[in-house]
């Protein structure tokens, strides 16, 4: 998986990150949303498709759910 700093669109990074984790670990959108603290199982899918946006502490929660730390977390 490429580093987040290789992306200018956070949605594209989310889609690629999810696809990689789905392939490797059978991750579902429901699992990803749960990790990030969202009740809606499809919210992050909608974000990745550009049909919704991350706001406020949502960015922090999603970055943490993806395991981003330090500079990569700040970049995201």
C-alpha positions in Angstrom: 0.0 0.0 0.0 1.3 3.4 -0.9 1.7 6.1 1.8 -1.0 8.7 2.2 1.6 11.3 1.2 1.4 10.0 -2.4 -2.2 11.0 -2.7 -3.8 14.5 -3.1 -7.3 13.2 -2.7 -8.1 11.6 0.7 -11.1 9.8 -0.9 -8.8 8.0 -3.3 -6.5 7.0 -0.5 -9.5 5.7 1.5 -10.7 3.6 -1.5 -7.3 2.1 -2.1 -6.6 1.6 1.6 -10.0 -0.2 2.0 -9.5 -2.3 -1.1 -6.1 -3.5 0.2 -7.5 -4.3 3.7 -10.5 -6.0 2.2 -8.2 -8.2 0.1 -5.8 -9.0 3.0 -8.1 -9.1 6.0 -11.7 -9.4 4.6 -12.5 -5.9 6.0 -16.0 -4.7 5.4 -17.3 -1.1 5.3 -19.2 -2.0 8.4 -16.0 -3.0 10.2 -14.2 0.1 9.0 -17.0 2.4 10.2 -17.1 0.6 13.5 -13.4 1.1 14.0 -13.8 4.8 13.3 -16.7 5.1 15.7 -19.5 5.6 13.2 -22.9 4.0 13.8 -23.8 4.0 10.0 -22.2 1.0 8.3 -22.1 2.8 5.0 -21.0 6.3 5.9 -17.3 5.8 5.1 -18.2 4.2 1.8 -20.3 7.3 1.0 -17.3 9.5 1.9 -15.0 7.5 -0.3 -17.5 7.9 -3.2 -17.7 11.7 -2.7 -21.3 11.5 -1.6 -20.5 12.7 1.9 -17.6 14.4 3.7 -15.5 14.0 6.8 -15.9 16.9 9.2 -14.3 17.9 12.5 -13.0 15.1 14.5 -14.2 12.6 11.9 -10.9 13.1 10.1 -9.0 12.2 13.2 -11.1 9.2 13.9 -10.8 7.8 10.4 -7.0 8.4 10.3 -6.7 6.6 13.6 -8.9 3.7 12.3 -6.5 3.4 9.3 -3.5 3.2 11.6 -2.0 6.5 10.4 0.4 8.2 12.8 2.6 11.3 13.0 3.1 13.1 9.8 0.9 10.8 7.8 -2.0 11.4 10.2 -1.5 15.1 10.0 -1.3 14.9 6.1 -4.5 12.9 5.9 
